[in-house]
Amino acid sequence: MKVILFGNIHQARKNLYVEAVVKKLRALGIGVWVESRFARFITEQMGIDPDGLHVTDEIPTEADLALSMGGDGTFLGTAARVGNTGLPILGINTGHLGFLADASPDCIDEALEMLQQGAYKVEQHTLLEVSKDGQPLLTYPYALNEVAVLKHDISSLIEIRTLVNGELLANYMADGLIVCTPTGSTGYSLSVGGPIIEPRSGSFCISPVAPHSLTSRPVILCDDVEITLIVKSRSHNFLISIDGRSDSYADGTALTLRRAPYTIGVVKVKHQLFFDTLREKMMWGLGGRT
């Protein structure tokens, strides 16, 4: 087996377990490539022996999977780097809640041994694709979690004209609007009152952020639809965030969201079921009878 290692290069405390991962991979005879920026970080700032580690800027065709060390933000960055290569990703959570990162630091050895033995499953997760005014974005246009349109910090409410397959759904007056995948339903969408969605449900969810009308509620749609968002703002611009990658657009811009032509494989070694993840991360029923 061969893997490529990605990680958080901004906070050393989140990478205290990198050396343990590298040591275990070597002991198991697993070939290791390290993404170039992360390689510089762990060798120069953490003093990890680079012997046996292959540094790369590309996704090696020989790699069997990617390891992402950090929180969900690091996992999303890894997903963007992996793109449509089909390489599945195992997240090792050294962040906070970590819904995407399946393995915790206290089970690193067990998780990597299970990888070598093939004792894992891969879930295929849907992405959103974004285009602007009918043209592809110049930046990476895919979101594993969500696409959000938001007002600038000091702006008034924005109006988001929302169409589904060309038919008007609503004109939302709000601080913003989130369109999420099932994967992203436990992220930003959850914080504004959106539902938790099982990953295999084949759906998207539209959730307003601080809407002017209390009757505005999240709406779940099949993921084969095309969603169009046209924003009006008194400041004449608004923010778009694609998995946390932000940009500013002029109002009147038409954003089109649809299901991406590929999926991201998420490796599960510990939480074989989505409900296992929910019970642990959300602390549902801990200490009760089983």
Backbone bond lengths (Angstrom), bond angles and torsions (degrees), N, CA, C in turn:
res aa  C-N    CA-C-N  psi(-1)  N-CA   C-N-CA  omega(-1)  CA-C   N-CA-C  phi
1 M - - - 1.464 - - 1.522 110.33 -
2 K 1.341 115.74 145.47 1.457 121.67 177.95 1.529 108.97 -133.33
3 V 1.338 116.24 139.27 1.465 120.67 -177.31 1.521 109.79 -131.55
4 I 1.341 115.14 158.86 1.454 121.20 171.45 1.519 107.57 -117.27
5 L 1.331 116.07 133.44 1.461 122.73 -172.16 1.526 110.89 -105.20
6 F 1.340 114.98 126.77 1.467 122.68 174.05 1.527 107.47 -117.43
7 G 1.339 117.22 157.28 1.459 118.55 178.41 1.507 113.30 -164.67
8 N 1.329 114.70 173.16 1.455 123.14 179.37 1.528 109.08 -77.81
9 I 1.332 116.48 121.22 1.469 120.04 -176.91 1.524 112.22 -101.37
10 H 1.330 117.43 6.59 1.462 119.94 -174.05 1.523 113.92 -104.39
11 Q 1.325 117.81 -27.09 1.450 120.20 -176.95 1.518 109.74 -129.70
12 A 1.323 115.40 108.19 1.462 120.20 -176.00 1.519 112.30 -61.37
13 R 1.337 117.59 -32.57 1.458 119.71 -177.29 1.524 111.86 -63.03
14 K 1.338 116.50 -24.77 1.455 119.67 179.47 1.528 112.06 -81.12
15 N 1.327 116.41 -5.34 1.457 119.55 -177.38 1.531 111.91 -118.37
16 L 1.320 115.99 25.29 1.456 120.10 179.99 1.527 111.48 -65.05
17 Y 1.324 116.89 -19.90 1.454 120.59 -176.83 1.524 112.65 -98.34
18 V 1.317 117.76 3.65 1.462 120.53 -178.18 1.518 110.59 -61.17
19 E 1.326 116.77 -44.98 1.459 120.09 -178.57 1.518 111.07 -60.64
20 A 1.353 116.98 -39.33 1.468 120.45 178.36 1.521 110.86 -63.72
21 V 1.338 116.81 -39.12 1.462 120.99 179.29 1.530 110.22 -65.89
22 V 1.329 116.42 -48.08 1.463 120.30 -179.31 1.522 110.68 -61.47
23 K 1.332 116.24 -43.22 1.474 120.54 179.89 1.523 111.05 -61.97
24 K 1.339 116.96 -43.06 1.463 120.59 -178.38 1.523 110.76 -68.82
25 L 1.322 117.59 -40.52 1.466 120.70 178.43 1.530 110.17 -60.43
26 R 1.333 116.03 -42.75 1.465 119.84 178.34 1.524 110.68 -63.16
27 A 1.343 116.66 -43.63 1.464 120.82 -178.70 1.522 111.98 -62.70
28 L 1.326 116.09 -32.77 1.466 120.71 -179.67 1.528 112.45 -83.95
29 G 1.324 116.02 -4.20 1.457 119.87 -179.32 1.506 113.73 73.87
30 I 1.330 116.84 23.11 1.464 121.95 179.43 1.529 109.30 -86.82
31 G 1.326 116.43 127.22 1.454 120.06 177.98 1.521 111.13 -68.62
32 V 1.331 116.58 139.75 1.466 120.57 -174.25 1.523 111.34 -127.47
33 W 1.338 115.57 122.56 1.454 121.93 163.04 1.519 107.33 -101.99
34 V 1.321 117.03 150.36 1.462 121.43 177.12 1.520 108.26 -126.69
35 E 1.343 115.76 130.46 1.463 120.96 176.25 1.526 108.52 -56.39
36 S 1.323 117.52 138.09 1.465 122.36 -165.48 1.525 114.03 -57.57
37 R 1.343 118.06 -44.41 1.472 119.15 -179.22 1.519 111.30 -65.05
38 F 1.335 115.77 -41.05 1.460 119.89 178.88 1.529 110.51 -68.63
39 A 1.322 117.36 -33.87 1.464 121.32 177.93 1.526 110.52 -62.26
40 R 1.344 116.83 -44.82 1.464 120.04 178.32 1.524 110.50 -62.59
41 F 1.326 116.40 -39.82 1.456 120.75 -178.95 1.529 111.55 -62.88
42 I 1.328 116.61 -48.95 1.466 118.45 -173.80 1.531 112.53 -75.17
43 T 1.328 117.44 -25.50 1.466 118.65 179.37 1.531 111.68 -86.26
44 E 1.346 116.71 -41.28 1.461 119.59 -176.01 1.523 112.92 -84.37
45 Q 1.341 117.71 -38.87 1.456 120.02 -175.18 1.527 113.83 -100.38
46 M 1.331 117.20 -21.33 1.453 119.47 -179.55 1.522 112.33 -111.49
47 G 1.333 117.20 -9.32 1.455 120.73 175.20 1.521 114.88 70.15
48 I 1.335 117.43 25.47 1.460 120.39 179.72 1.531 109.05 -79.06
49 D 1.322 116.36 134.41 1.457 122.78 -179.51 1.527 109.77 -62.51
50 P 1.334 117.48 119.64 1.460 119.88 -177.27 1.533 113.91 -78.77
51 D 1.321 117.12 -1.81 1.457 120.59 -177.13 1.534 110.93 -58.22
52 G 1.299 116.41 126.52 1.460 121.16 178.35 1.511 114.44 87.78
53 L 1.331 117.55 -6.25 1.458 121.31 179.07 1.531 109.36 -97.35
54 H 1.320 116.57 131.61 1.455 121.23 -179.54 1.526 108.70 -102.85
55 V 1.318 116.24 119.73 1.459 121.77 -177.18 1.528 109.02 -87.62
56 T 1.338 115.78 137.61 1.462 119.19 -177.40 1.518 111.38 -148.60
57 D 1.336 115.95 150.35 1.466 122.66 171.71 1.524 110.97 -100.63
58 E 1.313 116.85 -9.76 1.459 122.22 -176.90 1.525 110.22 -113.83
59 I 1.334 115.64 165.85 1.460 120.54 174.05 1.526 107.52 -86.68
60 P 1.334 118.27 112.78 1.472 119.64 -177.93 1.525 111.26 -64.09
61 T 1.310 116.73 136.84 1.464 120.20 179.29 1.519 111.33 -67.18
62 E 1.347 117.01 -21.84 1.469 120.35 -179.37 1.526 112.91 -81.85
63 A 1.340 117.57 -11.84 1.466 120.26 -176.07 1.525 110.95 -66.93
64 D 1.344 115.40 142.32 1.467 121.62 178.34 1.520 111.63 -93.42
65 L 1.321 116.74 -32.18 1.468 120.08 176.69 1.515 110.02 -162.78
66 A 1.331 115.31 170.23 1.462 122.48 177.99 1.519 109.21 -110.65
67 L 1.324 115.91 142.91 1.460 121.94 172.70 1.520 107.75 -108.74
68 S 1.333 116.44 130.33 1.461 121.99 179.45 1.514 108.80 -116.52
69 M 1.341 117.28 115.95 1.461 121.75 -178.83 1.520 110.49 -105.84
70 G 1.332 116.34 115.70 1.455 122.26 -178.78 1.511 108.83 153.00
71 G 1.314 116.47 -148.57 1.455 121.24 176.23 1.512 110.81 -101.48
72 D 1.332 115.70 -162.00 1.459 119.91 -179.52 1.525 111.86 -66.45
73 G 1.344 117.15 -31.16 1.462 119.66 177.18 1.519 111.62 -61.77
74 T 1.325 116.79 -42.12 1.466 121.15 176.97 1.516 110.06 -64.44
75 F 1.343 116.49 -39.30 1.469 120.51 178.86 1.531 110.32 -62.07
76 L 1.329 116.88 -43.16 1.472 120.25 179.32 1.528 110.99 -62.80
77 G 1.338 116.08 -39.45 1.458 119.73 176.60 1.522 111.80 -64.54
78 T 1.328 116.12 -38.87 1.460 120.64 177.22 1.526 110.41 -64.25
79 A 1.333 116.45 -42.11 1.466 120.57 178.79 1.535 110.98 -59.88
80 A 1.336 116.14 -39.46 1.461 119.89 178.60 1.526 111.11 -65.76
81 R 1.334 117.06 -37.39 1.459 120.52 178.46 1.525 111.75 -71.19
82 V 1.326 116.54 -38.80 1.466 121.19 -179.92 1.532 110.35 -68.58
83 G 1.348 116.21 -40.04 1.463 120.87 176.70 1.515 113.49 56.33
84 N 1.320 115.62 -134.72 1.458 120.58 -174.59 1.527 113.29 -95.63
85 T 1.336 117.06 24.70 1.467 120.43 179.59 1.521 112.52 -72.66
86 G 1.335 117.15 -17.57 1.453 120.69 -177.36 1.511 113.57 83.86
87 L 1.332 118.08 2.72 1.465 121.59 -178.56 1.529 109.82 -74.66
88 P 1.341 118.56 120.97 1.461 119.78 178.77 1.534 111.13 -73.96
89 I 1.340 115.77 158.82 1.470 121.37 -174.30 1.522 109.84 -124.14
90 L 1.336 116.28 131.25 1.459 122.04 169.07 1.519 108.09 -105.81
91 G 1.326 117.42 123.68 1.451 121.82 176.97 1.515 111.20 -94.24
92 I 1.340 116.36 129.96 1.461 122.44 172.19 1.515 106.51 -106.10
93 N 1.320 116.36 112.35 1.462 121.70 -168.47 1.523 112.19 -81.07
94 T 1.332 115.85 107.70 1.465 120.56 170.84 1.522 109.49 -115.72
95 G 1.346 115.65 18.03 1.457 121.16 178.58 1.508 110.99 -100.59
96 H 1.335 116.45 -132.47 1.458 121.03 -177.00 1.530 109.61 -104.54
97 L 1.332 117.62 -104.06 1.465 119.84 -173.74 1.523 111.97 -69.08
98 G 1.331 116.91 -51.46 1.445 120.60 170.78 1.516 116.70 64.53
99 F 1.331 118.05 65.83 1.466 120.40 176.29 1.524 111.73 -69.93
100 L 1.331 117.59 -35.48 1.456 120.55 -176.68 1.526 112.27 -80.46
101 A 1.326 116.16 -34.62 1.458 120.24 -178.63 1.529 109.27 -81.04
102 D 1.338 115.96 112.09 1.459 120.95 -168.50 1.523 113.87 -81.55
103 A 1.329 117.24 -35.62 1.469 120.71 -173.69 1.521 110.83 -98.56
104 S 1.319 117.11 131.62 1.465 121.89 177.26 1.534 109.43 -89.56
105 P 1.339 117.66 159.13 1.461 120.08 -177.41 1.525 114.24 -57.85
106 D 1.342 117.43 -29.43 1.465 119.24 -177.21 1.528 113.40 -76.77
107 C 1.340 117.19 -3.79 1.465 118.59 177.80 1.526 111.43 -126.18
108 I 1.351 116.25 29.68 1.460 120.74 -178.47 1.524 111.43 -58.95
109 D 1.345 116.75 -50.98 1.465 119.71 -177.24 1.525 111.04 -59.39
110 E 1.328 115.93 -46.12 1.462 120.70 -179.03 1.523 111.09 -62.21
111 A 1.335 116.29 -44.26 1.460 120.54 -177.92 1.521 111.49 -63.37
112 L 1.334 117.10 -43.64 1.462 120.01 -178.65 1.526 111.63 -70.40
113 E 1.333 117.07 -33.87 1.470 120.00 175.37 1.526 110.62 -65.13
114 M 1.337 116.50 -39.45 1.461 120.39 178.05 1.526 110.99 -65.61
115 L 1.342 116.30 -36.53 1.462 119.73 175.68 1.517 110.94 -58.99
116 Q 1.349 115.37 -49.82 1.461 119.87 -178.16 1.524 111.70 -60.71
117 Q 1.339 116.30 -34.49 1.463 121.34 -178.36 1.530 112.52 -82.46
118 G 1.321 116.38 -6.13 1.463 120.04 -177.74 1.516 112.94 76.70
119 A 1.336 116.86 16.12 1.474 121.15 -177.81 1.525 110.78 -89.34
120 Y 1.321 116.07 64.57 1.454 121.31 179.18 1.522 108.67 -150.49
121 K 1.321 115.54 166.68 1.457 120.89 175.32 1.517 108.74 -125.03
122 V 1.313 116.39 157.72 1.464 121.64 179.37 1.524 108.22 -120.93
123 E 1.335 115.96 120.68 1.461 122.02 174.58 1.524 109.17 -94.84
124 Q 1.309 116.46 135.39 1.461 120.30 177.40 1.530 109.49 -93.19
125 H 1.332 116.69 120.67 1.453 122.08 -175.91 1.536 110.92 -109.82
126 T 1.328 114.58 133.24 1.464 122.41 -178.93 1.525 111.59 -71.79
127 L 1.332 116.64 148.06 1.457 122.81 172.66 1.520 110.00 -117.60
128 L 1.332 115.32 159.37 1.461 123.29 170.04 1.524 109.27 -97.18
129 E 1.328 115.91 141.68 1.463 121.77 173.35 1.522 108.81 -112.66
130 V 1.329 117.13 135.22 1.461 122.31 -177.26 1.527 110.21 -115.18
131 S 1.332 116.50 135.41 1.465 121.49 169.85 1.527 108.12 -128.09
132 K 1.315 116.56 160.17 1.477 122.07 -175.53 1.517 109.27 -124.85
133 D 1.343 115.51 122.76 1.467 121.01 179.59 1.530 111.23 50.93
134 G 1.329 115.58 38.52 1.455 121.03 176.77 1.510 115.36 78.56
135 Q 1.341 117.66 4.20 1.463 121.90 -178.35 1.532 110.16 -118.52
136 P 1.346 117.82 149.88 1.463 120.13 177.45 1.526 111.07 -63.12
137 L 1.334 116.08 148.78 1.459 120.35 174.48 1.524 109.64 -70.40
138 L 1.317 115.87 152.60 1.460 120.21 177.26 1.527 110.94 -77.58
139 T 1.335 115.93 -21.43 1.458 121.11 178.73 1.528 109.20 -101.37
140 Y 1.334 117.15 175.70 1.462 122.44 179.41 1.524 109.14 -59.20
141 P 1.338 118.75 118.40 1.471 121.19 -167.98 1.523 115.49 -96.71
142 Y 1.330 118.59 12.23 1.462 120.39 -172.09 1.523 112.01 -110.37
143 A 1.330 115.33 144.85 1.464 121.94 179.78 1.517 109.88 -128.66
144 L 1.322 116.81 124.48 1.463 121.57 174.14 1.520 110.29 -81.55
145 N 1.325 116.90 -33.61 1.466 121.23 -179.44 1.526 113.01 -96.30
146 E 1.332 116.53 -68.98 1.459 118.67 -174.87 1.514 112.72 -159.88
147 V 1.334 112.72 161.22 1.461 122.62 168.27 1.520 106.14 -115.90
148 A 1.331 116.79 129.03 1.467 120.71 179.64 1.518 109.77 -125.84
149 V 1.333 116.18 136.05 1.466 120.90 168.71 1.523 106.01 -107.90
150 L 1.329 116.19 132.28 1.457 121.49 -170.13 1.519 110.64 -139.29
151 K 1.325 115.77 152.66 1.458 119.68 173.84 1.525 109.10 -74.10
152 H 1.338 116.19 156.49 1.455 119.88 170.51 1.528 108.45 -68.90
153 D 1.303 116.74 155.64 1.470 122.39 -169.16 1.519 114.14 -49.04
154 I 1.327 117.83 -42.98 1.462 120.22 -173.31 1.530 111.99 -102.27
155 S 1.322 117.18 9.28 1.459 120.82 -176.73 1.518 112.07 -80.80
156 S 1.332 115.16 162.96 1.454 121.22 169.82 1.528 108.38 -74.74
157 L 1.330 115.18 177.59 1.461 120.32 175.15 1.524 110.34 -53.88
158 I 1.315 115.88 149.81 1.455 120.07 173.72 1.528 109.22 -107.49
159 E 1.315 115.91 155.66 1.460 121.15 175.71 1.526 107.95 -104.72
160 I 1.321 115.88 126.20 1.462 120.69 -179.42 1.523 108.69 -116.70
161 R 1.323 115.64 103.56 1.464 120.82 176.40 1.523 107.21 -76.68
162 T 1.321 117.25 119.11 1.466 122.42 -170.38 1.525 109.83 -118.36
163 L 1.334 114.87 119.54 1.463 121.02 179.71 1.529 109.95 -117.68
164 V 1.317 116.26 143.35 1.457 122.83 176.57 1.515 107.99 -119.29
165 N 1.312 116.14 116.52 1.471 121.80 -174.58 1.530 111.43 52.54
166 G 1.330 115.35 38.79 1.454 121.19 176.79 1.508 115.64 84.14
167 E 1.338 117.28 -7.04 1.461 121.40 -179.85 1.532 109.73 -100.91
168 L 1.343 115.67 138.04 1.462 120.17 -177.43 1.528 111.34 -65.43
169 L 1.329 116.21 126.74 1.468 121.77 170.96 1.524 109.37 -92.85
170 A 1.333 116.97 -54.44 1.465 120.10 -178.80 1.520 109.68 -167.99
171 N 1.337 115.05 158.06 1.457 122.23 165.80 1.527 107.00 -103.31
172 Y 1.297 116.92 99.05 1.460 121.04 -176.92 1.520 110.12 -81.51
173 M 1.333 117.57 128.75 1.456 123.04 167.61 1.516 106.14 -103.36
174 A 1.338 117.30 112.51 1.466 119.65 -171.06 1.522 109.62 -163.66
175 D 1.331 114.68 176.50 1.464 119.66 172.35 1.523 110.77 -74.12
176 G 1.334 115.95 -19.09 1.454 119.50 179.64 1.512 111.15 173.26
177 L 1.322 114.92 -175.84 1.456 121.54 -179.93 1.528 107.93 -145.30
178 I 1.331 115.83 136.79 1.459 121.61 179.49 1.521 108.94 -114.48
179 V 1.319 116.34 131.36 1.462 121.74 169.60 1.526 105.89 -114.36
180 C 1.326 116.35 117.89 1.463 119.22 -174.27 1.518 111.28 -122.24
181 T 1.309 114.85 156.77 1.459 123.49 169.64 1.534 107.72 -85.24
182 P 1.335 118.53 171.24 1.469 118.89 172.48 1.525 112.22 -57.16
183 T 1.336 117.50 -36.77 1.465 120.72 177.34 1.520 110.66 -59.29
184 G 1.333 116.93 -42.51 1.459 121.51 -177.79 1.510 114.36 -80.54
185 S 1.342 117.60 -2.44 1.470 119.13 -178.32 1.523 112.58 -66.94
186 T 1.330 117.90 -19.37 1.468 120.63 176.98 1.526 111.71 -97.21
187 G 1.341 116.55 13.15 1.459 120.98 -179.92 1.516 111.97 -108.33
188 Y 1.333 115.64 -126.03 1.463 122.24 -176.67 1.529 110.85 -58.01
189 S 1.327 117.08 -40.78 1.466 121.03 -178.98 1.518 111.80 -58.65
190 L 1.320 117.16 -40.85 1.466 121.15 179.90 1.528 110.74 -61.78
191 S 1.337 116.45 -36.21 1.463 120.33 -176.98 1.523 113.16 -69.68
192 V 1.345 117.36 -18.40 1.472 119.96 177.76 1.526 111.49 -105.86
193 G 1.322 116.59 15.90 1.463 120.53 174.88 1.502 115.73 96.37
194 G 1.336 117.51 11.66 1.462 120.61 178.15 1.522 111.52 -73.87
195 P 1.337 117.51 160.93 1.468 121.23 -178.21 1.523 111.93 -80.51
196 I 1.322 116.54 158.69 1.460 122.09 169.93 1.525 107.59 -84.71
197 I 1.338 116.57 129.25 1.464 121.70 -173.99 1.527 109.59 -118.85
198 E 1.307 116.73 131.19 1.463 121.78 178.22 1.528 108.97 -65.82
199 P 1.352 117.93 135.51 1.472 120.85 -170.81 1.519 115.30 -57.65
200 R 1.338 118.73 -28.05 1.471 120.55 -175.72 1.526 112.64 -90.88
201 S 1.324 117.99 10.73 1.461 120.87 -169.95 1.521 114.42 -75.04
202 G 1.334 118.41 -14.25 1.462 120.44 179.29 1.516 112.67 64.35
203 S 1.324 116.84 52.22 1.467 119.85 -174.00 1.522 111.32 -146.57
204 F 1.330 114.63 163.14 1.454 123.69 168.31 1.524 107.53 -121.99
205 C 1.324 116.83 159.89 1.463 120.63 177.13 1.522 109.51 -130.81
206 I 1.327 115.67 134.97 1.462 123.02 175.91 1.524 108.04 -106.51
207 S 1.342 116.62 120.86 1.466 121.07 -178.24 1.527 109.97 -129.19
208 P 1.333 118.53 123.17 1.467 120.50 176.39 1.520 111.20 -74.60
209 V 1.327 116.01 149.86 1.470 122.53 177.40 1.527 108.24 -103.81
210 A 1.331 117.17 115.72 1.469 122.51 179.93 1.525 111.18 47.59
211 P 1.326 119.29 61.22 1.466 121.68 -177.79 1.520 111.94 -69.31
212 H 1.339 115.35 150.77 1.465 121.10 177.63 1.526 111.00 -67.36
213 S 1.320 116.44 -32.96 1.469 121.21 -179.08 1.521 110.61 -99.92
214 L 1.327 116.96 128.82 1.460 120.89 179.06 1.524 112.32 -69.94
215 T 1.328 117.62 -12.58 1.467 119.97 178.26 1.529 112.20 -84.09
216 S 1.333 117.77 -7.14 1.464 120.82 177.89 1.527 109.57 -73.53
217 R 1.296 116.51 122.66 1.458 122.02 -176.13 1.536 109.81 -132.95
218 P 1.323 117.34 158.39 1.472 120.13 176.77 1.520 111.75 -58.80
219 V 1.329 115.44 146.38 1.465 122.23 179.27 1.523 108.18 -126.72
220 I 1.332 116.71 129.67 1.460 121.99 177.85 1.526 109.19 -99.94
221 L 1.342 115.93 133.35 1.468 122.37 -177.80 1.522 110.17 -126.32
222 C 1.308 117.34 154.83 1.461 120.78 169.87 1.530 108.96 -63.17
223 D 1.332 116.39 147.56 1.468 118.23 -174.66 1.528 113.83 -84.54
224 D 1.346 117.19 10.87 1.464 118.83 175.03 1.525 112.23 -96.46
225 V 1.344 116.90 9.42 1.463 120.53 -178.57 1.522 110.65 -90.33
226 E 1.337 114.70 166.80 1.465 122.12 172.72 1.521 107.20 -112.82
227 I 1.322 116.49 124.77 1.462 122.21 -177.20 1.531 108.54 -108.92
228 T 1.327 116.15 128.12 1.458 120.98 178.37 1.526 109.45 -115.26
229 L 1.323 116.25 131.24 1.467 122.51 179.18 1.527 108.27 -120.45
230 I 1.344 115.97 124.21 1.467 121.39 176.39 1.524 107.26 -122.16
231 V 1.320 115.85 119.66 1.467 121.15 -169.92 1.529 111.02 -105.49
232 K 1.335 115.51 135.31 1.461 122.24 170.04 1.522 108.51 -116.67
233 S 1.329 115.65 138.51 1.463 120.00 -177.06 1.521 110.09 -145.19
234 R 1.324 116.59 141.72 1.466 120.22 177.32 1.523 111.59 -65.29
235 S 1.328 116.17 -26.67 1.467 119.80 178.66 1.529 111.67 -85.70
236 H 1.362 115.49 -2.39 1.461 123.24 177.11 1.528 113.63 67.73
237 N 1.331 116.73 16.61 1.456 119.61 173.18 1.530 109.16 -155.16
238 F 1.303 115.99 168.03 1.461 121.10 179.75 1.522 108.56 -154.07
239 L 1.310 115.00 168.44 1.465 121.08 179.19 1.523 110.57 -101.63
240 I 1.320 116.15 143.70 1.457 121.11 168.33 1.517 107.24 -121.18
241 S 1.319 115.76 135.29 1.459 121.74 178.44 1.524 107.90 -122.71
242 I 1.329 116.13 122.94 1.470 122.31 178.31 1.522 106.81 -114.20
243 D 1.322 116.30 100.78 1.473 121.34 -174.34 1.528 111.31 52.48
244 G 1.334 116.03 38.95 1.457 120.49 176.69 1.514 114.78 89.68
245 R 1.321 118.07 -8.19 1.467 121.34 177.11 1.522 107.43 -88.66
246 S 1.337 116.96 111.14 1.462 121.44 -168.17 1.526 112.84 -103.79
247 D 1.333 114.06 151.24 1.458 121.62 174.72 1.526 108.04 -150.76
248 S 1.311 117.32 162.85 1.452 122.26 179.47 1.523 109.16 -113.11
249 Y 1.344 116.43 132.75 1.455 122.23 -179.94 1.522 109.84 -123.85
250 A 1.325 115.77 156.86 1.462 121.26 175.96 1.520 109.59 -76.41
251 D 1.351 115.92 145.50 1.464 117.47 178.78 1.527 109.43 -65.75
252 G 1.324 114.11 154.88 1.451 120.61 -172.62 1.510 113.04 91.92
253 T 1.338 116.94 -11.95 1.459 120.77 176.77 1.533 109.29 -64.95
254 A 1.330 116.43 135.20 1.464 121.14 177.30 1.525 109.30 -100.33
255 L 1.322 115.44 118.16 1.461 121.57 177.21 1.521 108.98 -101.37
256 T 1.317 116.70 133.11 1.458 121.42 177.88 1.518 109.09 -115.34
257 L 1.331 115.72 127.86 1.459 121.81 -178.76 1.523 108.62 -117.89
258 R 1.319 115.76 134.41 1.466 120.82 177.17 1.531 108.70 -149.61
259 R 1.314 115.46 169.41 1.458 120.57 177.50 1.527 109.62 -66.25
260 A 1.325 116.10 132.98 1.462 121.07 -179.82 1.531 110.51 -69.55
261 P 1.337 117.04 158.42 1.468 120.14 -177.56 1.528 113.98 -79.28
262 Y 1.306 118.27 1.55 1.466 120.85 176.84 1.527 109.46 -142.15
263 T 1.320 116.53 168.00 1.458 122.47 179.04 1.529 109.52 -120.32
264 I 1.323 115.44 167.60 1.464 121.88 174.96 1.532 108.59 -110.18
265 G 1.313 116.08 128.56 1.460 120.90 177.40 1.518 111.00 -83.74
266 V 1.329 116.79 123.21 1.468 122.39 179.80 1.532 108.00 -109.01
267 V 1.320 116.17 119.75 1.464 121.65 -176.42 1.522 110.31 -80.73
268 K 1.331 115.78 133.99 1.458 122.56 178.66 1.523 108.96 -121.34
269 V 1.325 116.27 116.29 1.467 120.58 175.56 1.523 111.83 -112.54
270 K 1.324 116.58 -29.51 1.465 120.62 -177.58 1.519 111.19 -104.43
271 H 1.325 116.22 -57.06 1.464 121.43 -178.28 1.528 108.67 -89.89
272 Q 1.312 116.54 83.74 1.459 120.58 -176.70 1.532 111.20 -66.83
273 L 1.331 117.31 -24.78 1.456 121.58 179.02 1.518 109.64 -118.42
274 F 1.330 116.42 145.35 1.461 121.95 177.57 1.525 111.21 -57.47
275 F 1.343 116.34 -35.49 1.459 119.96 -177.93 1.529 111.59 -69.53
276 D 1.341 117.21 -27.39 1.461 120.06 173.37 1.529 109.81 -62.06
277 T 1.328 114.76 -43.69 1.464 119.71 179.22 1.522 111.02 -61.94
278 L 1.328 116.78 -46.05 1.461 120.41 -179.28 1.522 111.52 -60.20
279 R 1.323 116.63 -46.60 1.475 118.69 -177.64 1.522 111.56 -61.03
280 E 1.348 116.19 -40.48 1.456 118.51 -177.90 1.521 112.13 -75.67
281 K 1.341 116.98 -48.87 1.461 120.18 -174.93 1.529 112.20 -70.85
282 M 1.337 116.90 -37.05 1.456 121.11 -178.65 1.533 112.55 -92.18
283 M 1.332 115.13 -3.74 1.477 121.63 179.17 1.533 111.03 56.01
284 W 1.331 115.64 48.58 1.445 121.66 178.81 1.526 110.28 -86.54
285 G 1.315 116.72 121.16 1.454 121.10 172.77 1.504 115.79 67.61
286 L 1.354 117.58 19.53 1.451 119.09 178.95 1.518 110.20 -67.61
287 G 1.311 115.77 132.79 1.444 120.72 179.84 1.499 113.76 90.04
288 G 1.351 117.63 -7.61 1.460 121.03 178.96 1.510 112.04 -87.00
289 R 1.300 116.28 -179.96 1.457 121.13 178.06 1.515 110.78 -72.39
290 T 1.338 116.48 150.02 1.449 122.01 176.10 1.511 109.44 -107.82
